Amino acid sequence: MGKIDDRLNELGITLPDAPAPAANYVPFLFMGDLLYVSGQISAGPDGLMTGICNGPEDIDAGVAAARACALSLLAQVRKACDGDLDRLVQVVKLTGFVASTPEFTDQPKVVNGASDLMAEVLGDAGRHTRSAVGVAALPMGVRVEIEGIFQIA
């Protein structure tokens, strides 16, 4: 096991299996030392994390959904790197999509669930650029979808 796996264990975090694509696309693609990971939808051990953020009372559920997306992103990175997460040099960018009503403007607070997880697990290598966007609906009614770009050694 490497340093990142040790850190995950220390935090009591188990990565899920890398989800298979749900349509005609690849889950990840290398371009030089950059790894592009397709959007990962919010799913946990109990299934899809669905719903729409409408007000402050929905932020915690959104944060949990974004965190689940981040775990799936790391699972895809692990798969792309043949099991060696220590090849991950830097999280470059996360783009988060939050199912929300037009009145909901706390998408950045929701996507912090993913950003905070990356920093917690990876330290400075987890700090990244980011976009947090509100959308009317996401696939299968999920609450959050996040895609990522990662630098790989």
N, C-alpha and C positions, 0 to 999 in steps of 0.2 A: 504494500500500500504506500501511496505517496503522501506528501504533505497536505494536499487538499482533501484527500480521503480521510486523513487523520483529523483534520479540522472538522469535517462533517461529522465524524464519529464523536468528537469532543462536544459538539453542539447537539448531539442526539438526532441528527438529520439523516434520513435514509432517502436516497434518490429513487424515484420510480423508474421503471423500465422506460426506455426512450419510446414515446408513442409512435406508432406507424402513421404514415400520411393517410388522411381521410378522403383524398381526391387525387387528381393527376398532377402531382408535384413531388419533389424530393424533400426530405426533412432537413437536409443541410447540403451546403455546397462550398467547396474551397475555391478561393481565388487568391493565389499566392499564399501569403501567410494569414489571410483573413478567412474566417469561417462564418458564413451566413447561415443562420438557423431560421427556418420558417416559423411562422407564428404558432405558438403553443397555447392551446386553450386551457381555461381553468378547469382542472379536474383533480379530485383528491381520492383518497381511499374509498370514499362512499359514493363516488361517481362524479358527474358533471356538477360544477358550481355555477348555477344559473341565477338569473335575475337581472334587474335593471337598477342602477343607482339613481335615486330620486331625491335624496336629502341626506343630512348629516348622519341619520340613523343607519344609513347603508354603507358608510365608509369602512367600518370594521370588516364587513363581509367582503367588500371589494379588496381590501388589503390582503385578506386571507386568500382570495382568488388570485391576486397578482403574485403572491408568494408561491402558490402552487404552479403558476406559469413559469416562474424562475427556476423551480426545481426541475421542471420538464426541460427547460432550456439547458440546464447543466447536464441532465441525462443525455440530451442530444450531443452536447460537446463531448461527453465521455465516450459515447458510441463513435463519433467522428474521429476521435483520437485513439481508437482501439483500446479503450479502457483506461488510458493514462491521462487523468485530469491535470496532472502537473505540466502537461504541454500547454495549458492555458496561460498565456502571458498577460492578457488584458481584456477586460470587457470594454469594447469600444463604444457601442451604442445599443440602447434598448428603445424600442418603439412600442408603447402600450396603448391598446384600444380598450375603452371602458364603455360598456353598454349603459347609457344614461339618458335621462330626460333632458330637454333643452335647458331647463332651469338649473340642472346640476353642474356646478363649476369646480368641483373638487377632484377632478381626474388626477392631478398631480399627487394628491394625498393617497389616492388608491394605488397608483403605480409605485409609490414609495414602498409598498410591500415587496416588490421585486428588487428595487434598488437597494433597500436596506438589507435584504438577504444576501445579495451579491457582495456588499461591503462587509457584512458579518462573516461570510465564509472566506472571502478572498482578500480582505484588507484593501490596500491601495489598488491592487489589480482589479478589484471589483468596482472601483469608481469609474463612471462612464458618462457619456453624453446621452441625452434622452429626449423623447417626445412623449406626451401623454394626451391622448385625443379622445374626445367623447364621440360615440357613434350611436345610431338609433337601434341597431341590433347586431348580434354576432352569431356565428354558426352554432346551431343546436341550442340557442338561447343562453349560451354561457355569458357570464358577467364580464370576463376579461380575456383578452388575447394579447400576447406579447411576442415580438420577434427580436432577434438579437444579432449583433455582429461582434465577433471575438477575434483577437489576435492569438495565433497558435504558433508555437515553436516547432 
